[in-house]
């Protein structure tokens, strides 16, 4: 799976994709058996120890959304180091959704807005979609154009629920470890044939 992230991220970067978010561990995964969760927490070290130099050389920037603060300190250090090492890169933003859930993010944004209203920094009548989006974890990322779900699963699994409102969906039968440049090209081609109306006419 980590090899697939490397392959797809480097190819997406070559194609000029601005941002790519991968689901590393969800808020639900975080509640699984301790040995399974601990294994997942070891993956960032494996990934970045192998690929960080290549990502830096290819101008890829590492970011996260979710609750990294809930991970073990050793995992936090590894990921924060990768973020710091790539902070000046201007190519693909490779975003790891780490202890992330779409519903949780909406609650998180709502609490932030409620706190600002409570403190008198924001009036209720000023709350609109733009204000809400500015309080999401993805506030500094571009809108989502395409969501690819691999492995034949046909569900969102609590991923970017707000952001996917007008994204195009592709449910690909390819298992994630087998996902490569050719599959990415095929899915992007399918996306390019779509007519995006955003609720309007053609």
Buried (B, 14 or more C-beta within 10 A) or exposed (E): EBEBBBBBBBBBBEEEBEBBBBBBBBBEBBEEEEEEBEEBBEBBBEBBEEBBEEBBEBEBBBBBBBBBEEBEEEBBEBBEBBBEBBEEBEBBBBBBBBBBBBEBBBEBBEEBBBEBBEEEEBEEEEBEEEEBBEBBBBEEBEEBBBBBBBEEEEEEEBBBBBBBEEBBEBBBEBEBEEBBBEBBEEBBEBBEEEEEEEEEEE
